[in-house]
Structure formats: structure tokens, C-alpha cells
Amino acid sequence: MYRELIGELAAWKDRADRKPLIIRGARQVGKTWLMKEFGDKYYAKTYYINFENSETLKGIFERDINPSTVIPNLELYLGEKIDAEASLLIFDEIQEVPRALTSLKYFCEDAPEYNIICAGSLLGVALHQGTSFPVGKVEFLSLYPLSFTEFLMATGKEQFAGLIKDGNFDTVSRFRDIYIAALKSYYYIGGMPEVVADFAKNADYERAREIQTRIIDAYGQDLSKHAPSQIIPRIRMIWDSIPAQLSKENKKYIYGLIKEGARAKDFELALLWLCDCGLTYRINRVTAPRIPLKAYEDFKAFKLFVLDVGLLSCMVSLDSATLLNGNTLFSEFKGALTEQFVAQQIMRMKGLDLFYWTNDKGSAEIDFLTSVAVDPIPIEVKAEENLRAKSLKTFREKFEPKTSVRVSMSDFRIDGDLINLPLYAIEALPKAVAKK
């Protein structure tokens, strides 16, 4: 299975000012596999160290956490000498040993020759519990579920993935039926690596659904194990409410839909937990489409998405037979699945922050707002080929953006300042903007 982040890891390896690297991401998005795959491809030797349920490893970091002490002790544990330049050290589940996390500061300052990559489920949450974090002494990369193009590659359609990556829209349009069929599968299968790997091998939708159900159950067990007991019920209530929230025409998150009388302050900590775990994406409203967009962020109004479109389709019990019924998949529950898909693809694009916009009355809404090459760009999402976009028209008349994007099932074309981008080619957004 190919993951695009391998390229960024290779670039990290070659930098002279390299720091220890932390890979962030929800459980089961493939962090451990990616680190091991990177080690196998780029290093003579890889040492995989898992801190979960290892008292010996915990003991190594109990006292002196300077590299001059830690490395000899790790060599005793591993039973061999570590060649700093030719070896990769993988620290997995590092949140289980907070002092190991702190030691990264000293590796950065005193032993930068060691290649160290770390990962840990619930790491974002663990950092809120008094951990001495090595601020400024580590680098970060975020790993998400497989993108649509990664899904294409995993299912034997590498050339079709390449056309999207290259922004070859003329050729992409000629094979639209293939892309639409693959997109239907992706809506159902999603990008969780275990699900994709099994589907690539067996092409069995029911097996995929069973794996997705196990993943969702495992998330529930994680919450029961790690979250403060007093907020677990609220975490579950937020998580369970997401499909209903996304099925609304106006997808702003409404606490009152969780239960009658629910207030933001009662659920803030639970929401923070879900976001820190990587299980949800929070996209805030902006009050005005001006640069920098973050300066106009409205933290009281937001949309909430789950980490993967396939898990969302599992949560709403989408029947696999829907895949065989024309374009029903894009009309049934279309708003939720389509916006989830677009948010999921854009969230992983490096350098793009994602927001949405509504006017003060709430009568006009732009599904997403981002900035490419400095300029703010409104993105209107249409599930089918219906190109009527009243809100986008209102936005363009009011703010006169240099570039607007309408995402739908129609082919790529540029109409003045408006780019029509196929839904299945959303990953080519930066290239589409560049073509204009």
C-alpha cells in the first residue's frame, strides 16, 4: 500500500537540521505501518520500540533521559549496537512513557545524528495531562486515512490516480465513468488502511463493513479506557450525533440536537477530546473572507466531521446495494457524505486551512473557504450535477473573490473567475487554481 507521506519522511531524513519527528493521527490510520515501511525502504536497520505494556522500557527512562545514558540502555535491551547514521529508531505509543517524550529535547540538542520517529494514539490528549513537552525540539507530520487517489492506487488504478495528481483534467473527463464508480466505492469503503487493504484483496463490501464496525467499537473502548469518566457519556453523545448534524441543510453544529437544553459549556471538554484524538475534524466559521482567514474565525459556530467517509457511511448503515443503483449514493444522504468527502480530502492538503462562511442572517452559506496562493477561495459543493448555487452567487456579488470553485459531478471547466471542479478530482484543487 502506498502512502504519500513516505515522500515527506524521505525529505525529513535528508535534512541537515532534522529534529525528532512525531507522526500524529487517530488510531488505526496506519502510523505504525508507515514508520516500519519507511524504515525498511530507507535504512539499513530499523529498531521498533513499543512503549505499551513494557516495564523494562519504562525503567530505561525513569532516571537520566540524556542520550548518553538512554542509548546504551536501549542497546542492552535490543541486544546490539545502534548505528546512529544508518538506523531508524521508532518510538511507538510514546504517550505511555511521558519521560521518553521529554527525552526528545535532549536528542535534538545533544545527539541530532540519531534518526527518531515517534507516534502515539491519543497523543494529543496525553499532552494535556501535565507532560513536559519538548516545545521547538521536534517536528510534526499528520497522517490521515487514505485519500481518494491513494485509494485508487491501492485498488489497482495507479494511472487514474496519476491523472488527478498531474491535473490532467482533459484526460480525467474522458474516464469520468471509471472515476464515478471508484468514488462510489470510496464513499462506502473510505480510507481506513485495514478496510482498504481487505477490499483491495477481496472486493467484498460486507467484509469491509464488518471491519469498519470493529474499528468504531475499538474507538469506543479507547474512550472508556483513556477519557475522564465524567465526560465519557458526553463524548459518546457528540460522536453519535454527528450523522444527524450533517444531514441538516444547515450543517452548523447545534448542541440542542444532542439533547434538549444542551449548552456549549457542558460539552466543550468532550468535544476537545474527540478532536485531539483525531476522531473528528472541527471546521470553524469565518465572519469575512479576508486574509488571513484565521483572524476572522468565529469559534462559536462550526461544522463537525468524522475522520473518514467510510466510517460515516457505516455509522448511518448505508446499504451496499445502494452502490448498484445508479447515482442514488450521491442523492441519498448526499449532503453529509459529499461534504464529509470534500472536507476529508482538503484537510490533508499541506498548507491549506479550512473554514466555512455564512452571512449574519444565516440565509447564505459557503460550504468551505480556504486560501490558495494567498487569495481566499470559496468552495461550493454539489452532490450531483445541479450547478445552481444561490449562495455562491450571493458571495461572489458581495465580496468579488478573484477565484471561486464549484465542486460537482460535472466535468472540469473554467468560466471566467469560476472553476468547475469534478468531485472526484478535489485533490487537484491547487492545480486547478493554478490553471486559472
N, C-alpha and C positions, 0 to 999 in steps of 0.2 A: 504494500500500500504506500502510495506517495503522499507526503505531506509537504506543503510549500515551505513550512518553517525550517526545513532542513537547510535551505539556502541561506537563511539568516543565521543559523547556527554555524555554518561554514564560514560566513563572513566574520562572525564573532571570534572564531578560532584564530583567524589570520591577523587580527588587530593587535598592534604592539601595546596598546593601552587597555587591553582586555581586563575586565573585572569578573569575579564570580557571577554566574548567571542564575537567575531564578525564573523558572517557567511557571506561569500562573495559568489556572484553568480549573474548571469543575472536575469532579471525579469522573473517571471513565471517558474523558475526551482523548486519551491516548498519550498522556505525558510520559509515562514510564516507557512505553514502546518507542516513542520518538527519541528519548535520550539514549536508549540502548542502540537503536538503529543508527543514530548519529555516531556513537562510539565505534560501532562495527565498521562504518564506512570511512571514518576519518582518523582513527587512531590505531596504533599497534596493539594497545592493550586498554581494556575498559574495566574499571572496578566499580561494581554496583553495590552500593551500601544502603540498605533499607533500615531506617531507624525504628520502624514499628515493631514492638514486642521484642526488642533486643536489649537486655540489661547490660550486656558487655559493651555495646556501642555507647549506651548512655553513660557508662562509667568512664569511658575514654574522655568525655567532655565535662566531667563533673568538676575537675580542678583547673588545671592550666589549659587554656584553649589557644595558646600560641602554636603556630605551625611547627616550630622546632620540637614541641612535645607531642602534638597530635599526630604528625606524620609517622614517627617511629612506632607509636602505639597502634596506628592503623596497619602499618606493615607487619607488626606482630599478629594482629587479628587476621590479616589477609594471608599471611604466610609467605610473603615475598616482598622484594624491594620495589618501590614505586618510582618509575622513571617520570619525572615531572613533565618533561617536554613531549614525550611520546605517549603519555597515558591520559585518559579521561577519568576523573573521579565523579561519580554520580551519587549525590546525597538525596535519597528518596524519602518521602514522608518526614521531611526535616522539621515539620512543626511539632513532632513528638519529642524533640530534644532542643528546647529553646537555646541552650548554650552552643549547640552546633551552628545554629543560625547566627548567633553573635560572633562566632569564630570567623565567619566570612570576612569581617572587617580586618582581621589580622592577616588572613590570607591575601587580601587585597594590598595591604600596606607592606607586609614583610616577606611574602612568598608568592608574588604575582606569576611566577613561572608555572604554577600548578593550574591545570585546566579543570575547573569545578563547575558542574551544573547541578542545580537543585530543583526539586519540585515537592509539593505537598498538598494534599487535599485539605480543603478548609483553611489553607494558609492565610487567606485574608482575614478570616475570623480569628485565628490564633494570634495575629498581630495586635488584636485589641486587648489581649489579656496580660499586659504588662511585659511583653517580650522586649528585650533590648535589641532593637533592630539596627543593623549596620547601614544607617542612612548615608547615601552617597558612595558607599563602598561596594555596591552590587548593581547589576544590570537586570532588566526585566524583559521577558517576551511573554506574550499571551497566546495560549493555544485554545482554539475553539473547535467545535465539531467540524467535520469535513464540509468544505464549501461545495457548491454545485459543480464547479469544474473538477474539484478533487473527487467528487462522486462519479463524474463521467470517466475520469481516469481509472478509478477503482473498478468500474464495471465494463472496461474494455473499449472505451470511446475516447482514447487519448487524443486522436486527431481533432475531434469535435471540441474537446476542451481547449486545444491549442488555438483554434479559430477565435474563440471568445477572448482568450488571453491576448491574442495579437490584435484584437479589434477589427478583424476581417469581416465586417458586417455584411458585405455583399454575398460572400460565400455562406455565412451563417444563415441568411434569409433563404437560401436555396434548400437548406436542410431543416427548415423550421419544424416539419412533422417529427423528425427524429428528436429534436430538442424538446418539443412539447411532450412527447411520450416519456422522455427521460425526466422531465420536470414533474410530471405526474407521479412517477415512481419516487422522486426525491421528496415530494410533499408527504408521501406515506412513509418512506424509509428513513428520511432525514440523514444526518451526518454523524451519528454516534459510531465510532470505529468498529465496535463489535457487531453492530447491526449491519453496517455496510459490508464488512468482510464476509459475514454469513450469507447476505443476499447476493453478493458477487459470486459466491460459490454455488448456492442452491437455488437462487431466483424464487424463493418461497416467501410470499408475503405474510403468511400466518406465522412462520418461524420468526420472522422479523418482529412481528407484533409481540410474540412471547418474550423475546429478548428485551424489547422496549419496556414491557411491563415489569420485568425483573429489575431493570435499571431504575425505574421510577420507585419501585419498592425499596431498592437499596438506598436511594436518596432519603426515603422516609426513615430508614434505620439509622442513617448518618445523623439526621436531625435529632432523633431520640437519644443518640449516644453523645453528641457534642454540644447541642444547643442548651442554653439555660432552661431548666424545666418549666419555669413560669411563662416562657414565651413560645414553647413548642406548639400549643393549640393555635396561637395566632399565626405562627409561620404556616401551619397547615391550612388555615383558613384563607390566607393570602394566596398560597400556591393553588388551592382548589378553585379559587375564584377567577383565576386568570382567563380560562376559556370563555366564561360568561362576560368578563370585562371586554375581551377582544371581539366578541360577537356583536357588540353595540355599534351603532352607526358612528357615534362619537366615542372614540376609544380612550378618552381621558379616564384614568383610573379613579373610580368612585368608591370611597371607603364604605359608603352606605349600602353598597351591593354585597359586602361581606356579611353584614348583619345590620339590622335596623339600629340606628343610633350610633354606629361605629364612628370613631373620630380618629384623625390622623395621629395624634399624640399617643393613642393606645396601641398603634401598630408600627410606629416608626422603627423601633428596635428590631422587630420581626422582619420588616422589610429590608433593613440594613443587613441582617443576617443572610437573607436569600440572595441579595446582590453580592455580598462578599464571598459567598460560597460559589459564585459563578452560575447559579441556577436560574437567575433572572437577569434581564437587561432592563435598566431604567432609562427612559429617554424623556428628557425634560422639555417643557415648552420654552420658547423664546418669545419675548414681547415685541421684538423688532428684528428684521433681517439685516443686521449691521455687523460689521467685523470689529472686534472678534465676537462671534456669536455667544461665547460663554459669558460675556459681560452683560448680556440681556436675558440670562437664564431665569426662568420662573420656577423655583424649586417646589412650589405648592401644586403645580399642575404637571402631570407626567403620564406616559404610557408605560405599561409593563409587559414585557415579553418573556417567554421561557427560553432556555438556551438552545433549543433545537426544534425545528418544524415537525420532525418525525415524532418526537415525544409529545408535541401538542396534538398531533393527529391521533396519537394513542390515547391521550387524556380525554378526547371527545369521542373515542370509539368509532373513528372513521372506518367504514367497511371497505375492505379491499375490492369488493365488487364495483365500487364507485369508479375505480380506475378504468373499468372496461366500458363505461357509459359515456362515451363522447367527451365533452368538456364539462360534465357535471361537477367534477372535482374543483373546477375554477368558479363555480357558481354556488354550490353548497358550502356554507361556512366560509365563503370566499374571502370576506374581509379579513377574518382572523388569520387564515393560513397564508394569504398573499402578503399582508403587511408583516407577518412573522418572518416569512421567507426573505423579504427585502431587507428588513432590519438585521436579520442574521448575517446576510451577505455583506452589508455595508459596515456593520460593527467591527468586522475583522480586517477591514481595509486600513492599512497603516496610514496614519496622519489625518484620518477623517473623523471628526467628531459629529455625532448625530443628534438632531433635535427635531421638534416639530413646531408648527406655528398655528395659532388661532387668533382671530381678531377679538377685541374685548367683549363683544356680544356673543361670541361663540357661533356666529352664523356662517363663518367661513373658516376652513381648516386646510392647511397643507400637511399632507401625511408625514413628510420628512423634510428636514432642512439641513444642509451641510455646506461646507465650503471646499471648493476645488480650485487650486491656483489662486487663492486669496478671496475670490468672489463668492458671496453667498448664493447657493443654488437651491431653489425649491424643487421638491420631487413629489409629483402626484402619482399615486399608484392605482391602477385599474386592473381588476382581476381578469377581465375578458378583453374584448376588442372595442368596447364602448369608449370612445375618445372624448365624450363630453366631460368637461372638467370645470364646473362653475367656479369653484373655489380658486383654482389655479388662475382662471381669467381675472377674478377679483384681485388676487395677489399681484399679478403682473401689471394691472392697470394702476394699482396703488403704489407699488414700490419700484416698478420698471427694472427688474433684475436683468443683467446682461445675458444670462443664460437660465433657461428653465428646462426641466426634464419631466416628461410624462412616460411612465413605465406601464406597458400593457402587453397584450399578446400580438400587437401589430408589429410589422417589420420596422427596421431602423430607417429613419429619415430625419432630415433637418429642415424645419420650416421657420426660416428667419432665426429668431432667438430661442425657438423651441425645439428641443431634441426629443424625438420619439424613440425610446429605447425598449427593445424586447425584454419582457420579464426575465426570460432565461439567460439574458446577456447582461444582467445588472452588474456583474463583476467587472464589466468593461466600461463602467461609468467614467472613470478618469480619462480613458482613451476616447470615449465619445465626446466628452467636453473638449478635449484637445483638438478633435477633428473640426469642431466649430470654429 
